[in-house]
Structures are given as structure tokens and as C-alpha cells.
Amino acid sequence: MVSLVLVVGMIAGCSNDSGSNAQTGASENSGDTVKLKMWGGVPPEAGPQAVIDVWNKEHPETQIEYVRFVNDDEGNLKLDTAIMTGQDVDLFVNYTISHTAKRVASGAAADLSSFTDYNIDEKMGTDAAGWKIDGKYYGVPTTKSTYFVALNKDALDAANLPVPKDWTWDEMREYAKKLKKDTGYGFIQNTEPFVDSIDSVLSQEGYTKADGTSNLDHPMVRKWMETLNAMMVEDKTTPPLGEQLTSKMPVEQMFLSGEVPMLNIGAWLLRSSNNFTDYPRDFKIAFAPVPRLSEDKDSYVTRGGLGDYISINAKSKHQEAAWEFLKWYADGGMAPMAEGGRFPASKDADQDKALESMLGDKKDTYDLESLMYVMFDYKAPTYVRTVPQEVMDLRAQEYEKYFLGAQDLNTTISAMVTRHNEYLKTAK
């Protein structure tokens, strides 16, 4: 009997590869419980499990299981392998356009245009279009993505430094000097947004020049490398990249313990900063926008927009059930995710409820004015990183040599340009 149900389900699931509503398993039509697996990069205790528990209680006909993968190269490979080998993956979260594009190209993500009962553009606003691939949605962007520099407000007050509302890398470098104590650091970075400053420039100026050749020798790329290297070597206000990578430096812990007063990171910091059990702290956290490389304030764009792009597996036998969950999740079911800094993007989500979930009983430990500013009131345009993963990898391999002292700046930039041009030729 079980075998018969599985065979019927497989036949129904394979009858249509377009991702249409007709592609539902036999269990959805027969009234049996549908079981779905959702893969995401957030630890279950930081919101996802609370979301799943609410859904499962309210929807006995469709039960969701959350599977966590770490959002790094190894974790994304684990997800891609699971999809490719036919493991149970019904929904999955994409965190970059580059990963999404690869999954779309491989046929892993369902085209959502056949679902006509939910207008993504209307729900999520104009920033949603940044996630379209060839003019189509292969997922739903569900969160407002916010990146910032988290600040130890007590340390700033002691140094008579105001919380910045707009600043440059040069100004941030001076802050790091004034906040540094003895052999400690004044500034650290999570490796995920490490290169955001150059992508801020190149997302506007172009990764290629008018003649189609690499633009990785843009003056602001040089400026970024020179400034950051000076902070590592001359000022000793930020850790050498080699030390950070080899030691897998726990940057969040270092910031929340009060060891380092400034941290470049995204809103996921809140899942740790709200956790006083594992990360006890005795200072208030303030927030500043990510500094810009250029003095030109008007041309600056910051990474942000929308994120947590959730796709339905094109091979899932339960696409309609997955779609029902995804709509519910995006329109407010995801509210518990705000505790980990993931604020819902949908205009129909209860923002007050999400804000309450985000801060909980810890709101007095934050500088609320600066938090609200970076999340809602900072008006710099945003970009979503779209550079191919291969380009990210090749430039990282070269700038790491520079920061490790293995090659000089001119050699580094020349190597990045050469390798990028080679990639551009093969990518045509």
C-alpha cells in the first residue's frame, strides 16, 4: 500500500515540470498529511523552529520540518548536493543572487510565475525586482536586509565620539584609532560583508568597463585595499586577514564581550546580542551605516534591499503545499525570525509584532534611535550583490595574498584584472 502511494505520488509529481499548481503529490489530493522539508541557514532556535511550530499547530494537513545548513561554501554545497541527488528538499533559502542563479540554471528552483494569487512586486515593493532572473521570480524575497557597523555605545561615550549617521572609511579609521586600547583592536568585520564596500562601488560603476574589460582596477578598489591594509599593518586597529581566517576568529563574541568596540556585520547579529545566556554583556549597542569609500555622499549605495529569497524545489512533489506555506511565511508567519534580525519585507506583515519579537525584553540594551535609523530611516539607495561566485572567488584569492603580505598592491590589482578578463572571455 505504501509503495502504491509512493508510485502514484511520483507519477503525479513528474507529470509537469513547469512548477504549476497541477504538480501536487497524491497525498495532497487524498487528504493525507503532506510532509515538507525546508532548508535554511539560520539556526532553528533563532526563529525558524518557532515559525514551524506555529504553522504545524495551525495546519495539521501540511507538516514542515526545518533542516539547517550553514550559509558558507561548504553548507551551500551540502544544499546543492541534496537537491541534485533527490534528497527531501521542498523549500530552500538563497542568500545571494549568485547562488540563486546557479540553482535556477541547474533547474533546481521552480518558476513561480504560474502561481497567480500572490503579487510579489506589490507585496515586497520595488526592491524585489533585484531578485528576478531573466524577468522571472524563482523565489520570494522575504526579509529587509540591513547591514551596519555595530558600536559599543559605552566605549563611544567614554571617548566622546558621537554615533555616526553618515561617514567614510577614513573617518571610521580614525574612530578605530581612538577606540583601540593597548594591544586590542578598534574594528573587526564578519567575513560575509567583508567586500561590500567595493561591491557598493562596482554595482554602480560596473564590474566591466565600456570596452567590456575588467573594472577591478577601479580607483576605489585600490582605496579599499590600501585603507584596510593600513589598519591591519600600520594602525593595528583591525586583525590581519590571515589571522582572522586561520583562527576562525569569533568576531561576534569579541564584540559582545566588549573586547572590540566596532563590528561590521548584518542584522543577524541580533540573534546573538539578544542571547544573554551565551553572550552576556554590560553595554548598550548602537548602530551606524556602513561607511563609504568615496567622499561623494550623493553617489553612495549600500548593500541591503531584500533578502532570504525562498525557492520551491522544481522537483518537489508538493509544490502547491509549499506555495501555501511560503505565502503564509512571507506575510507574517515569519515574525519570530525578527528575534534574529530578520525583519519581514511584506507590506501585509505585522511590523509592530515583528519589532516586538526583534527586541523582546532586551530593548533597553540597545540605542533605539540609531537602530531605527539604520533599519528604517537611512535613505541611501541599496544594492543586492550580483557578481558571479567565480569572480568573488578569484578576486578574494588575490586580495588575500596582498593582505597576507605575499604580493604588493600593483601586482594584486593586475592579477585580479587579468584573471577577471580571462573569466569574461570564457563566460561569453
N, C-alpha and C positions, 0 to 999 in steps of 0.2 A: 504493500500500500504506500509506504514511504517512497519507494523507488518510483512508483507511478506518479505521485505528486511531483517529485523532482523532475521527472522526464517532461511532464506537461508544463511545468514551470519553465524549463529550459526552452521548450519549443515556443512558448508564448514570449519569452524574453528575447529570443533570437529572431522573431518574426519581423522586427522593424528596427533598423539601426539608426534611425533618424532622431531618436530621443523624444518621440511624440507620446502623447497620453495613452496611445494604444499599447505601448510597451510596458505592460504590467504583468507581474507573475500570477500564476493560478491562485496563489494564496490570497491575493488582494481581491480576486473576484469571488472566492469561495467563502469568505468570511473568516478564514483562519487568521491567526496573528501573523503580521508581517514583521520580520526582524531585519533591521538595518544596522550597518556599521558606519560610523562617521569618524574619519581620521583627521586629527588636528594637532597643532604644535604646542598648545597651551596645556600645562599640567592639569589633570582632571580636578584637582582640589582648588584650582584658581578660577573656578566658574563653570567649566564645561559640565562637570558631573551634576551640579545644582540645576543647570538648564535641562539636562537629560532626565533628571529625576522628576521635574515638573511635567515635562512632556509625557513621560511614560505613565505617570499617575493619571493624567487627563486623557490619554489616548491608548487605552488597552489594546486597540486593534493594530497599532503600529508601535513596536518597541525598539528603541535606539540603544546601541552600545557604542560607547566612545573609546576610540583607540588613539593613544598618544604617540606621535613621532616627534623627535627633537628637530626643530627648524634649523638644521645646519646641512652641510653637504651630505653627510652620512645618513641623516634622518630623511632627507628628501629622496635619496636613493632607495631607502627602505620602502617609502611610499610608492615610488615609481615601480619598483620590483613587484610589490604586492599587486598593483594594478595590472601590470604586464603578465604576471603569472596566474591571474584569475582568482586571487585570494578575495575574501569578502571585503570589498570597499564599495560602499554605495554613495557616500558623500566624502569630499576631502577639501581641505582648506589650502589655498595657494597664498603665499605671502609675497611673491614677486611676479611681475609680468613675465620675466624670462622663464621662470619655471612653468607658468601658465601656458606660454606659447609653445613650449616643448610638449606639454601634455596634450594640447589641442592638436598639434601636428601629428602626434602619435595616435590620435583617435581616442584618447582616454577620457576627454571631457565632452559631455553631451551639449549639443547646440540647444539653447533654451528658447529659441525663437518660436518653437511650436507650442510653448505654454503661453497662452494669450491673456490669462486672467491676472497678470501682475506686471505693471509698468515700471521697470527698473529705473528708467530715466526720471520718471515723475516721483517715485518714492525716494530715490537717493540724491537727486539733484544733478547738476551739470558735471560734477567731478566724476560721476560714474562712467562717463564715456571714455575716460582714460584706460579703462579695463577692456574695452571692446577689441576684438581681434578680427580683422577683415570685416569690420562693421557689425559683428555679432557678439552677443553675450554667451559665454560658455561658463558662466557662474554669476553669483550675485555678490557685489562688494557690500559688506555688512557693517563695517566699523569706520568711524572717523579716525584716521591715523594722525597721531600727534608725536612729533619729535621735539626734544628740548634739551637744554642743559639744566640738570637738577642742581640746586645750590644749597649748601648748609647755611641757612639764614643766620644762625647764631654766629658763625665764623665771619660772614659778611658784615654783620653789625659790629663785631669786635674790631674789624679792620676799617670801619667807616666807609664801606662800599655799598652803594645802592644796588637794588635788584635791577639789572638791565632790561629795558623793553625793546631795545634795538642796538646791536653792537657788531663790531668787526672782529676778525681773528686777532688783529693786532691789539685791540682793546682787551679781548679775552686773555691774550698772552700776558698783559700787564696785571690783570686780576690774578692769574695763576702765580705770578711772582710775589704779589703782595700776600697771597693766602698760603703760600708754601711755608712749612715750618721745618727747620733743621734739615734732615735727610728725607723728609716726606715729599709727596707730590702735591701740586696745587690743582691738577686737572687730569682726569682719566676718561677713557672712552670705551663704550661697548663696541666690540668689533663689527657688529651688524651695521650701524650707521657710520662707520669709520670713514668711508669715502664720499659721504653725502655732499660734502662741500664742493667737490669737483663735479659731481653729477648735477648739482644745482646750477653750475655754470654751463656745462656741456648740454644739459637738457634744453637750454635756450639757444646757445651759440651753435649747437650741432656737434655730434661726435665726428663728423666729417666736414671738410671744407667745401667750398663751392666747386672745386675741381674733383671732388669725390675722394680725396686722400684724407688720411687720419688727422684729426684735430687734437690729438692727445698732447701736442706741444703747445697748447694754448697757454698764454702767459699766466692765467690763474691756476693752472695745474702746477706750474713751476712755483708759483707763490705759495700754494698749499704745502708742497713738499719742503720748501725752504723753511717756512714758518714752523711746521711741525717738527722738522729735524732739529731746528734751533732750540725748540722747547725741550726736546729729548737730550741733546748733547750739551748745549751751552747753558741753558737755564736750569736744566734738570728738574723741570716742573711737571713733566709727564713721563711715564715709563718708556724706556726703549721698546720698540715694537717687538724685537726678538725676545726680550724678557717676558713681555706680556703673552706672546704666543706660546713659548715653551713652557711657561709656568701655568698656563691656562688661568691667568690672573682673575680672581673673583671680584670683578670691579664693583658689582652692586653691593657686596658685603663690605668692601673697603669704603665705599661712600656711606653706607648706612651705619657703619660702626663709628663714623666721624674721623676716619683715618685720612680721607681725601675729601676736600670740600666742594669739588665740582665734577659732575659726571655727565658726559654726552650720551644720551640714551633715548628711548621712546617710552610711550605711556605704559608699557608693560612693567616699568619699574614699580608701579603702584601695587602689583600683586606681592612684591617683597616688602615695600615700605609700609604696607598695611599689616604685615605679619610681624607683630612684636614678639612672638614666641621664638622665631628663628632669627629675627633681625631686630633686637631691642635697640632703641635709640633714645637720646635725650635732647634732640634738637629739632627745630622746625625746618621743614623743607620748603624752599622757594623755587621758582621756575623762571627760566629765561629762554627766549627764542634761540635757535641755533645761530651762531654768529656767521656773518657773510665774509667772503674773501675780499670783495670789491668795496671801494668807498661809495660806489653808486647805489644808494638805497633804493631808488626807483626801479632798477632793473633786477632786483633780487627776487628769487623764488626759493621757497623752502620745501623740503620733502614733506609730504603729507597727503592731502586728499583722502581717498577712501582705501581701505584695506580689508584683510581677511576675506578674500574672494573665494566663495564656497561653490564648488562644482559638483555636479552629479556624474557619477561614472557612466560613460556611454554604454558599458556592458552590464550595468546593473539590471537585474530582473524586476526591480521595484522602483522604477523611476517616478511614477506618479505619487507613490507614498513618500518618496524622498523629496519631491517637489512640495508637497503639502507641509512637511516638516520645515523645509527651507524658508517658505513664506512666513510661517509662524515664528521661526527663529529671528528672521530679519526684522519683522515688525514689532519686536518687543520681547519675544521669548528669551532673547539673549541677554536680558537685563542683568542677570548675575555675573556676566562676563565683565561688567564695568568695574567690579572689585579689582580686577587685574588690569585696569586701564583701558579696556576695550569698550568704547562708547558707541552705542548704536547709531547708524547713519540714517536709518529710515525716518522720514518725517512723521510717520504714524507711531513711532516708538514713544513710550512714556519717558521723556528726558529727565523729569524730576525723580522718577523711580530709579533710573539708571545712575543719576548723580548720588542719590542716597546710597545705592549699592556700592558705588565707587569709593565713597569716603567712610561710610559706616560710622562707627563711634570714634574714628581717628581724625575727624576733620579739624580738630583743634591743633593737630600736629603738623598742619600744612599752612603755608601762607596762601590763603584762599584767593586773594586778589590776583597774585601772579599766576596761580593755577588756572583761574578762569580766563586770564588774559591769553595765555599760550594756547588754551584749548578752544576758545570761542571768539576772542576779540582781536587777536593778532591778524592783520589783514593782508599779509604778504601772500601773493599767489603761490600755489603749491604745484609740485610735480610728482609723478609716480615714476620710479626708476624703470626704464625700459631697455637699458643697454643689455645686449645678449650676454649670457653667462660666460661664454668663451672670451669675450672682451674683458669682462670683470676679472677673469682668471689670469689672462696674460698680463694685464697691467699690474695686478697685485703681485705676480711673480717678479716683476721688475722693480716696483717701488719698494718691495720688501728688501731687495738687495741693497737699495740705497739707504734705507733706514737701518739696515744691519751694518752699514759701512763697507759693504763688499764692492760697490761701484759708485762713481761720482754722479752728480746730478745730470750733467750733459749726456753722459753715457746712458743713464737710466731713461731719460726722455727719448733719446734717439732709438733705444731698443724698444720702447713702448710703441713708438710711431712705426718702426719697421715691422714689428710683429702684427700690429693692427692693420697695416696696409696688406700684409700677406693674408690675413684673415679676410679682409674685404674682397680680395681677388677670388678666394676660394668660395666665398659666400654668395657670389653673383650667380 
